[in-house]
Amino acid sequence: MSHDQNFKNLILDYPEQALALFAVEEAAGVGDGARITPLRQEQLQERLGDRFRELDVPLLVEWPDGQREALLFVLEEESAARRFNIHRLAHYCLDLAELCETDRVVPVVVFLDGGSAPDRLELGGDHHVYLVFRYLACHLRRLPYRQYRDSDNLVARLNLPNMAWDTVDEKLDAYAAAVRGLLALESDQERRLKYADFIDIYGALDENERVLYQQKYPREGEQMGGIVQRARDEGMEKGVRSGEAAVLERLMELKFRELSAEHRQRIEEADAETLLHWSERILNADTPDAVFGDGE
């Protein structure tokens, strides 16, 4: 998976917290009753046509009570600052401003490396400047990880390994604090697994560092291992259930020619044990209802 996709997922899953970290200058007050909606890229493609440039995530922030005019945030991740194209971003922002009929657009670029990039674009002639374009830049490698080590912003905690640290001990501390943040601030098991991978990708511990990490942070290592193991167990259970459902559907199609939408739904919603029980009944059943035990 690309860096673009990793950060796109992060922003879509935690938009308010992403804005609070990546666009701190403009994000104040966003949580005060604001509604955050990502603009669908299919819609942008359809309406912008050849002008569409697929960057990351445009987020529309609206205040239903009308206390503030809607604000459009355009977030882009750039793994290498030297590859950043300010002209492309400016063009995209102008397209979105025209499409959404607003001048309230905030461009935000999240840089993963510590390199430099142009922060201002000016178009003009010999006598005047006619267009000035700037954006908010969040250089993760320039943020001291200790400043966010105990933050209650999950996006900040997950990005601790991407922030500034100097020694291996600090790198391991950042990794462990990211794990603790994930466990404390996210209760959904699927998201825990998803962002355990995120931490692991950007923590990038080598084998020696992993040994040191297990020695210094056994609790965090055990908890992370538990997340992965539970996910594997759930995945195996889902795989078994999916296989049982497919076999039962096929057997019923062969015996009864076709299945109703209601019968398919019942099969899709049943657990593995029930599916196995129904598969045994099909041998002597004369109708689909008999397989499910209806009328007993």
C-alpha positions as CSV (number, residue, x, y, z in Angstrom):
1,M,0.0,0.0,0.0
2,S,1.3,3.5,-0.9
3,H,2.0,6.3,1.5
4,D,-0.8,8.2,-0.2
5,Q,-3.3,5.5,0.6
6,N,-2.1,5.1,4.2
7,F,-2.6,8.8,4.9
8,K,-5.9,8.9,2.9
9,N,-7.3,6.2,5.2
10,L,-6.0,8.0,8.2
11,I,-7.6,11.3,7.2
12,L,-10.9,9.7,6.3
13,D,-11.1,7.6,9.5
14,Y,-10.1,10.5,11.8
15,P,-10.8,13.8,9.9
16,E,-11.2,16.1,12.9
17,Q,-8.0,14.9,14.5
18,A,-6.1,15.0,11.2
19,L,-7.0,18.6,10.8
20,A,-6.0,19.4,14.3
21,L,-2.5,18.0,13.7
22,F,-1.9,18.9,10.1
23,A,-3.7,22.2,9.8
24,V,-3.5,23.5,13.3
25,E,-3.6,27.2,12.2
26,E,-7.0,26.8,10.5
27,A,-8.6,24.0,12.5
28,A,-9.4,25.9,15.7
29,G,-13.1,25.5,16.3
30,V,-13.7,22.9,13.7
31,G,-15.1,20.5,16.4
32,D,-17.7,23.1,17.7
33,G,-20.7,21.5,16.1
34,A,-19.0,21.3,12.6
35,R,-19.9,18.6,10.1
36,I,-16.9,17.2,8.2
37,T,-17.7,15.6,4.8
38,P,-15.1,14.1,2.4
39,L,-15.7,15.1,-1.2
40,R,-16.2,11.9,-3.3
41,Q,-13.4,11.5,-5.9
42,E,-15.9,9.9,-8.3
43,Q,-18.0,13.1,-8.2
44,L,-14.9,15.2,-8.7
45,Q,-13.8,13.1,-11.7
46,E,-17.3,13.5,-13.2
47,R,-17.5,17.2,-12.7
48,L,-13.9,18.3,-13.3
49,G,-13.3,15.9,-16.2
50,D,-9.8,16.2,-17.6
51,R,-8.9,18.9,-15.1
52,F,-9.3,16.4,-12.2
53,R,-6.1,15.8,-10.4
54,E,-6.4,13.0,-7.9
55,L,-4.5,14.1,-4.8
56,D,-5.6,13.0,-1.4
57,V,-8.6,14.1,0.5
58,P,-10.7,17.3,0.1
59,L,-12.7,17.8,3.3
60,L,-15.7,20.1,3.5
61,V,-16.3,21.5,6.9
62,E,-19.7,23.0,7.5
63,W,-21.4,24.6,10.5
64,P,-25.1,23.7,10.4
65,D,-26.1,26.6,12.6
66,G,-24.6,29.0,10.1
67,Q,-22.2,30.6,12.6
68,R,-19.3,30.3,10.0
69,E,-19.2,29.9,6.3
70,A,-18.2,26.4,5.0
71,L,-14.5,25.8,4.7
72,L,-12.8,23.4,2.2
73,F,-9.6,21.7,3.3
74,V,-7.4,20.1,0.6
75,L,-5.0,17.7,2.1
76,E,-2.1,16.1,0.2
77,E,0.6,13.7,1.5
78,E,4.1,14.0,0.0
79,S,6.7,11.5,1.0
80,A,9.6,13.4,-0.6
81,A,9.5,17.2,-0.5
82,R,11.7,17.5,-3.6
83,R,8.9,15.9,-5.7
84,F,6.2,18.4,-4.5
85,N,4.6,20.3,-7.3
86,I,3.2,23.6,-6.1
87,H,1.7,24.5,-9.5
88,R,-0.3,21.3,-9.5
89,L,-1.7,21.9,-6.0
90,A,-2.6,25.5,-6.9
91,H,-4.4,24.4,-10.1
92,Y,-6.3,21.8,-8.2
93,C,-7.3,24.2,-5.5
94,L,-8.6,26.7,-8.1
95,D,-10.6,23.9,-9.7
96,L,-12.2,23.0,-6.4
97,A,-12.9,26.6,-5.5
98,E,-14.7,27.0,-8.8
99,L,-16.6,23.7,-8.5
100,C,-17.7,24.3,-5.0
101,E,-18.4,28.0,-5.6
102,T,-16.2,29.2,-2.7
103,D,-13.1,31.1,-2.0
104,R,-12.6,29.5,1.5
105,V,-10.1,26.9,0.5
106,V,-7.2,25.8,2.8
107,P,-4.4,23.8,1.0
108,V,-2.5,21.5,3.4
109,V,0.6,19.4,2.5
110,V,1.9,16.7,4.9
111,F,5.6,16.0,4.3
112,L,7.1,12.8,5.5
113,D,10.8,13.6,5.0
114,G,12.7,16.5,6.3
115,G,13.4,18.1,3.0
116,S,12.5,21.5,1.7
117,A,9.9,22.5,-0.8
118,P,8.7,25.8,-2.3
119,D,6.2,27.3,0.0
120,R,4.9,30.2,-2.2
121,L,3.9,30.7,-5.8
122,E,3.7,34.1,-7.4
123,L,2.6,34.9,-10.9
124,G,3.2,38.3,-12.4
125,G,5.1,40.5,-14.8
126,D,7.6,43.3,-14.5
127,H,5.4,45.7,-12.6
128,H,2.9,43.7,-10.6
129,V,2.2,40.3,-8.9
130,Y,-1.2,39.0,-10.1
131,L,-1.5,35.7,-8.2
132,V,-0.1,34.6,-4.9
133,F,-0.6,31.0,-3.7
134,R,0.5,29.6,-0.3
135,Y,-0.4,26.4,1.6
136,L,-0.1,25.1,5.1
137,A,2.9,22.7,5.4
138,C,3.2,20.0,8.1
139,H,6.7,18.7,8.1
140,L,6.4,15.6,10.4
141,R,10.1,15.1,10.7
142,R,10.4,18.6,12.2
143,L,7.9,17.9,15.0
144,P,9.5,16.8,18.2
145,Y,7.9,13.5,19.1
146,R,8.0,14.3,22.9
147,Q,5.6,17.2,22.4
148,Y,3.0,14.7,21.2
149,R,4.0,11.7,23.2
150,D,1.0,11.8,25.5
151,S,-1.4,13.5,23.2
152,D,-5.1,12.5,23.2
153,N,-5.1,13.1,19.4
154,L,-4.9,9.6,17.9
155,V,-3.5,10.9,14.5
156,A,-0.7,12.5,16.4
157,R,0.0,9.4,18.4
158,L,0.0,7.2,15.3
159,N,2.5,9.5,13.7
160,L,5.0,9.6,16.5
161,P,7.4,7.3,14.6
162,N,7.3,9.8,11.7
163,M,8.3,12.7,14.0
164,A,11.8,13.9,15.1
165,W,13.8,11.6,17.4
166,D,17.6,11.4,17.7
167,T,18.5,8.1,19.3
168,V,17.4,4.4,19.0
169,D,16.0,4.7,22.6
170,E,13.9,7.7,21.5
171,K,12.8,5.8,18.4
172,L,11.7,2.8,20.5
173,D,10.0,5.2,23.0
174,A,8.1,6.9,20.1
175,Y,7.0,3.4,18.8
176,A,5.8,2.3,22.2
177,A,3.9,5.6,22.8
178,A,2.2,5.2,19.5
179,V,1.1,1.6,20.4
180,R,-0.2,2.9,23.8
181,G,-2.1,5.6,22.1
182,L,-3.7,3.2,19.6
183,L,-4.8,0.9,22.5
184,A,-6.1,3.8,24.7
185,L,-7.8,5.9,22.0
186,E,-9.2,3.3,19.6
187,S,-11.6,0.5,20.7
188,D,-12.6,-0.9,17.3
189,Q,-10.7,-4.1,16.7
190,E,-10.5,-3.7,12.9
191,R,-9.1,-0.2,13.2
192,R,-6.7,-1.3,15.8
193,L,-5.3,-3.9,13.4
194,K,-5.3,-1.4,10.6
195,Y,-3.3,1.1,12.5
196,A,-1.1,-1.4,14.2
197,D,0.2,-2.0,10.7
198,F,0.5,1.8,10.2
199,I,2.7,2.1,13.3
200,D,4.8,-0.9,12.2
201,I,5.3,0.5,8.7
202,Y,6.5,3.9,9.8
203,G,8.3,2.6,12.9
204,A,10.4,0.5,10.6
205,L,12.2,-1.3,13.3
206,D,15.1,-3.6,12.2
207,E,15.6,-7.0,13.8
208,N,18.0,-5.7,16.5
209,E,15.6,-2.8,17.4
210,R,12.7,-5.3,17.6
211,V,14.7,-7.4,20.1
212,L,15.5,-4.2,22.2
213,Y,11.8,-3.2,21.9
214,Q,10.6,-6.5,23.3
215,Q,13.1,-6.2,26.2
216,K,12.2,-2.6,27.1
217,Y,8.5,-2.7,26.3
218,P,7.2,-6.2,26.9
219,R,3.7,-5.1,27.8
220,E,3.3,-3.1,24.6
221,G,4.8,-5.9,22.5
222,E,2.4,-8.4,24.1
223,Q,-0.6,-6.2,23.5
224,M,0.3,-5.6,19.9
225,G,0.8,-9.3,19.4
226,G,-2.6,-9.9,20.9
227,I,-4.2,-7.5,18.4
228,V,-2.6,-9.4,15.5
229,Q,-3.5,-12.8,16.9
230,R,-7.2,-11.9,17.5
231,A,-7.4,-10.6,14.0
232,R,-5.9,-13.8,12.6
233,D,-8.4,-15.9,14.7
234,E,-11.3,-13.7,13.5
235,G,-10.1,-14.0,9.9
236,M,-9.9,-17.8,10.1
237,E,-13.4,-17.9,11.6
238,K,-14.7,-15.6,8.8
239,G,-13.0,-17.8,6.3
240,V,-14.6,-21.0,7.6
241,R,-18.0,-19.3,7.7
242,S,-17.6,-18.0,4.2
243,G,-16.6,-21.4,2.9
244,E,-19.5,-23.1,4.6
245,A,-21.9,-20.6,3.2
246,A,-20.6,-21.0,-0.4
247,V,-20.9,-24.8,-0.2
248,L,-24.4,-24.6,1.2
249,E,-25.6,-22.2,-1.5
250,R,-24.1,-24.3,-4.2
251,L,-25.7,-27.5,-2.9
252,M,-29.1,-25.8,-2.6
253,E,-28.8,-24.4,-6.2
254,L,-28.0,-27.9,-7.5
255,K,-30.9,-29.5,-5.6
256,F,-33.6,-26.8,-5.8
257,R,-32.5,-25.0,-9.1
258,E,-32.6,-21.5,-7.5
259,L,-32.6,-19.7,-4.2
260,S,-34.7,-16.7,-3.2
261,A,-33.1,-13.5,-2.0
262,E,-34.5,-14.3,1.5
263,H,-32.8,-17.7,1.6
264,R,-29.5,-16.2,0.5
265,Q,-29.7,-13.6,3.1
266,R,-30.3,-16.2,5.8
267,I,-27.3,-18.1,4.7
268,E,-25.1,-15.0,4.6
269,E,-26.2,-14.0,8.2
270,A,-25.8,-17.5,9.8
271,D,-22.8,-18.6,11.8
272,A,-20.5,-21.5,10.9
273,E,-22.1,-24.0,13.2
274,T,-25.6,-23.3,11.9
275,L,-24.4,-23.5,8.3
276,L,-22.9,-26.9,9.0
277,H,-26.2,-28.1,10.5
278,W,-28.1,-26.9,7.5
279,S,-25.7,-28.6,5.1
280,E,-26.4,-31.9,6.9
281,R,-30.2,-31.4,6.5
282,I,-30.0,-30.9,2.7
283,L,-29.6,-34.6,2.2
284,N,-33.1,-35.4,3.2
285,A,-34.8,-32.0,2.6
286,D,-37.5,-31.7,-0.1
287,T,-37.7,-27.9,-0.1
288,P,-35.4,-25.0,0.8
289,D,-37.6,-24.3,3.9
290,A,-37.0,-27.8,5.1
291,V,-33.2,-27.2,5.1
292,F,-33.7,-24.3,7.5
293,G,-36.0,-26.3,9.7
294,D,-39.0,-24.1,9.1
295,G,-42.2,-25.6,10.3
296,E,-40.6,-27.9,12.8
